[in-house]
Structures are given as structure tokens and as C-alpha cells.
């Protein structure tokens, strides 16, 4: 899921068709037209209800707000097949309530599918700790300067930073980035 969600979609395709294209590509060339549409209509609709968004998937990307488009790309990435997902600032355009709900969805997915690997790129230290088994701190020249283990069970209560392990991990990350 790219950070630049506005340019991540083809403007001449509907939101449904953009998502279907992502799903078809993730199936690596296998014929999935009916399967992709079923995933979009069923799973995406259920996830949209959970996030309390009513979006017409027949609209074009430019007809949606930034938050709606980012949420839909987030959900599309969630339903893609495969064992690796990369999210670059997945919640930057979301209001606080939807950010918490989307983070909780990620936490539940991590707990239910431990074989999947997810990389979440974020500048929010608390979010990074709550969505990670390990936080990698990068320098300005893009090298890892420190790795901090997060010793918390899954699923996590996203938004609750009062857990002792979360506090310890956030303090370690703050120290690693030089703001302790």
C-alpha cells in the first residue's frame, strides 16, 4: 500500500476496478475475474461496514475524499492473498476513530495469521510499537540504527499505551531516535 494513495489508482477506472486489478495482479496471472469480484463485493463490503464507511465502489478515485480512498486501499491490501504486505503510512489521512479501528483490524489479522509478514512504515512511534513485533529505527541515510523488540501478545488493544511493555518499547524507540 503506497503512501501516495492518490496516485496509486488509475483515474479512468472505478474504485472497484482498481481494487480488482490489484487482486488480479496478486494472484500472479491466474484467472480470477469472478473470484476477485466476489472478494471485492463480499469482503470489502464487510470491512467497509466495520469501519463505518459507505462508499460507492463504482465511483472514480477522484470522487472520493483522501481518507475514503486511503481506507479502501488499506482494505484492499488487507484482503489480498499472499504472506507479505507492505504498508507505507497507511493511516495518514484518517481521523482518530477510524485510525484506531483500522489498527485494531490489523492487530486481529496479525493474531489470526501469524505466518504472514507485514511491514508497516510509520513516523508515529506509538503506532509503530503497537503494530510490531520489532521496530526498526532508520537513520537519514536509510540504514537500520537500532532494532527494538516489542514483547506484547496479539491481538493488542490498539490505542491503549498504558501497557508496561508498550511504555518500555516506546521509551526505547524514543531513545533510539534521540527524543528520550
VENFEN-V434016 format. One record per residue. RES is the residue in one letter. PHI is phi in degrees with one decimal (999 if undefined). OMEGA is omega in whole degrees, -180 to 180 (* if undefined). BURIAL is + if it has 9 or more other ideal C-beta (glycine too) atoms within 8 Angstrom, else -. Layout:
res=RES phi=PHI omega=OMEGA burial=BURIAL
res=RES phi=PHI omega=OMEGA burial=BURIAL
This chain:
res=X phi=999 omega=-177 burial=+
res=X phi=-72.6 omega=179 burial=-
res=X phi=-66.3 omega=-178 burial=-
res=X phi=-85.7 omega=-174 burial=-
res=X phi=-64.4 omega=180 burial=+
res=X phi=-64.7 omega=-179 burial=-
res=X phi=-95.2 omega=-180 burial=-
res=X phi=-87.2 omega=-179 burial=-
res=X phi=-120.2 omega=173 burial=+
res=X phi=-80.9 omega=-174 burial=-
res=X phi=-66.6 omega=-179 burial=-
res=X phi=-87.7 omega=177 burial=-
res=X phi=-105.0 omega=174 burial=+
res=X phi=-65.2 omega=177 burial=+
res=X phi=-59.6 omega=178 burial=+
res=X phi=-58.0 omega=-178 burial=+
res=X phi=-68.9 omega=176 burial=+
res=X phi=-63.4 omega=180 burial=+
res=X phi=-68.4 omega=179 burial=+
res=X phi=-61.1 omega=179 burial=+
res=X phi=-62.5 omega=177 burial=+
res=X phi=-60.8 omega=-180 burial=+
res=X phi=-65.9 omega=179 burial=+
res=X phi=-60.9 omega=179 burial=+
res=X phi=-65.1 omega=-178 burial=-
res=X phi=-72.3 omega=176 burial=+
res=X phi=-85.8 omega=174 burial=+
res=X phi=54.4 omega=172 burial=-
res=X phi=86.4 omega=178 burial=-
res=X phi=-71.4 omega=-179 burial=-
res=X phi=-71.6 omega=-176 burial=-
res=X phi=-137.0 omega=-176 burial=+
res=X phi=-52.1 omega=-180 burial=-
res=X phi=-67.7 omega=-180 burial=-
res=X phi=-64.1 omega=180 burial=+
res=X phi=-64.5 omega=180 burial=+
res=X phi=-64.0 omega=178 burial=+
res=X phi=-65.1 omega=178 burial=-
res=X phi=-60.6 omega=-178 burial=+
res=X phi=-63.2 omega=-175 burial=+
res=X phi=-68.0 omega=-176 burial=-
res=X phi=-86.9 omega=-176 burial=-
res=X phi=-67.3 omega=-180 burial=-
res=X phi=-63.6 omega=179 burial=+
res=X phi=-62.8 omega=179 burial=-
res=X phi=-64.6 omega=179 burial=-
res=X phi=-67.3 omega=177 burial=+
res=X phi=-62.7 omega=178 burial=+
res=X phi=-62.2 omega=-179 burial=-
res=X phi=-63.2 omega=178 burial=-
res=X phi=-89.0 omega=178 burial=+
res=X phi=58.7 omega=174 burial=-
res=X phi=-122.4 omega=176 burial=-
res=X phi=-113.4 omega=-178 burial=-
res=X phi=-124.7 omega=175 burial=+
res=X phi=-80.2 omega=-177 burial=-
res=X phi=-68.8 omega=176 burial=+
res=X phi=-84.3 omega=177 burial=-
res=X phi=-72.6 omega=177 burial=+
res=X phi=-94.8 omega=-176 burial=+
res=X phi=-52.4 omega=-178 burial=+
res=X phi=-69.8 omega=179 burial=-
res=X phi=-88.1 omega=-178 burial=-
res=X phi=-105.5 omega=173 burial=+
res=X phi=-71.2 omega=178 burial=-
res=X phi=-59.1 omega=-180 burial=+
res=X phi=-64.3 omega=179 burial=+
res=X phi=-63.4 omega=-179 burial=+
res=X phi=-66.0 omega=179 burial=+
res=X phi=-63.5 omega=178 burial=+
res=X phi=-61.9 omega=-179 burial=+
res=X phi=-66.1 omega=177 burial=+
res=X phi=-68.2 omega=175 burial=+
res=X phi=-60.1 omega=-179 burial=+
res=X phi=-64.2 omega=178 burial=+
res=X phi=-62.3 omega=179 burial=+
res=X phi=-67.9 omega=178 burial=+
res=X phi=-63.1 omega=-175 burial=+
res=X phi=-90.0 omega=179 burial=+
res=X phi=-64.8 omega=175 burial=+
res=X phi=-73.8 omega=177 burial=-
res=X phi=119.9 omega=-176 burial=-
res=X phi=-107.4 omega=180 burial=-
res=X phi=-136.1 omega=176 burial=-
res=X phi=-133.5 omega=177 burial=+
res=X phi=-123.8 omega=179 burial=-
res=X phi=-118.2 omega=178 burial=+
res=X phi=-106.6 omega=-178 burial=-
res=X phi=49.9 omega=-173 burial=+
res=X phi=-69.0 omega=-175 burial=+
res=X phi=-118.8 omega=-172 burial=+
res=X phi=-61.9 omega=-177 burial=-
res=X phi=-102.3 omega=-175 burial=-
res=X phi=-95.8 omega=172 burial=+
res=X phi=-72.7 omega=-172 burial=-
res=X phi=-58.5 omega=-177 burial=-
res=X phi=-61.8 omega=-180 burial=-
res=X phi=-70.2 omega=176 burial=+
res=X phi=-61.9 omega=-180 burial=+
res=X phi=-66.5 omega=-179 burial=+
res=X phi=-65.4 omega=179 burial=+
res=X phi=-64.7 omega=177 burial=+
res=X phi=-63.1 omega=178 burial=+
res=X phi=-64.2 omega=177 burial=+
res=X phi=-60.6 omega=178 burial=+
res=X phi=-63.4 omega=-179 burial=+
res=X phi=-60.2 omega=179 burial=+
res=X phi=-65.1 omega=178 burial=+
res=X phi=-65.8 omega=177 burial=+
res=X phi=-56.6 omega=-177 burial=+
res=X phi=-66.2 omega=-175 burial=+
res=X phi=-84.3 omega=-178 burial=-
res=X phi=-135.1 omega=-176 burial=-
res=X phi=-65.3 omega=-180 burial=-
res=X phi=-79.5 omega=179 burial=-
res=X phi=-79.7 omega=175 burial=+
res=X phi=-110.6 omega=-180 burial=-
res=X phi=-126.0 omega=174 burial=+
res=X phi=-115.1 omega=179 burial=-
res=X phi=-116.7 omega=179 burial=+
res=X phi=-96.1 omega=-178 burial=-
res=X phi=-151.4 omega=174 burial=+
res=X phi=-103.0 omega=180 burial=-
res=X phi=-89.5 omega=-174 burial=-
res=X phi=-61.0 omega=-180 burial=+
res=X phi=-63.9 omega=178 burial=+
res=X phi=-60.7 omega=179 burial=+
res=X phi=-59.7 omega=180 burial=+
res=X phi=-67.7 omega=-176 burial=+
res=X phi=-72.7 omega=-179 burial=+
res=X phi=-112.4 omega=-174 burial=+
res=X phi=-138.2 omega=165 burial=+
res=X phi=-87.8 omega=179 burial=-
res=X phi=-147.6 omega=177 burial=-
res=X phi=-106.2 omega=175 burial=+
res=X phi=-102.3 omega=178 burial=-
res=X phi=-98.7 omega=-178 burial=+
res=X phi=-105.0 omega=174 burial=-
res=X phi=-85.7 omega=179 burial=-
res=X phi=-66.9 omega=177 burial=-
res=X phi=-94.9 omega=172 burial=-
res=X phi=68.2 omega=173 burial=-
res=X phi=-110.6 omega=180 burial=-
res=X phi=-76.0 omega=180 burial=-
res=X phi=-97.5 omega=180 burial=-
res=X phi=-160.4 omega=175 burial=-
res=X phi=-121.3 omega=-179 burial=-
res=X phi=-119.1 omega=176 burial=+
res=X phi=-74.9 omega=177 burial=-
res=X phi=-112.3 omega=-175 burial=+
res=X phi=-97.7 omega=179 burial=-
res=X phi=-131.9 omega=179 burial=+
res=X phi=-74.8 omega=174 burial=-
res=X phi=-101.6 omega=-10 burial=-
res=X phi=-71.8 omega=-177 burial=+
res=X phi=-106.2 omega=176 burial=-
res=X phi=-83.9 omega=-177 burial=-
res=X phi=-65.1 omega=-178 burial=+
res=X phi=99.1 omega=178 burial=-
res=X phi=-99.2 omega=-179 burial=-
res=X phi=-101.0 omega=-180 burial=+
res=X phi=-91.4 omega=178 burial=-
res=X phi=-62.1 omega=-177 burial=+
res=X phi=-58.5 omega=180 burial=-
res=X phi=-66.2 omega=178 burial=+
res=X phi=-65.3 omega=179 burial=+
res=X phi=-62.0 omega=180 burial=+
res=X phi=-61.6 omega=-179 burial=-
res=X phi=-66.1 omega=179 burial=+
res=X phi=-62.2 omega=178 burial=+
res=X phi=-61.8 omega=178 burial=+
res=X phi=-64.7 omega=178 burial=+
res=X phi=-67.3 omega=178 burial=+
res=X phi=-57.5 omega=179 burial=+
res=X phi=-63.4 omega=-179 burial=+
res=X phi=-63.1 omega=180 burial=+
res=X phi=-93.2 omega=175 burial=-
res=X phi=84.9 omega=178 burial=-
res=X phi=-125.7 omega=-179 burial=-
res=X phi=-70.1 omega=* burial=-
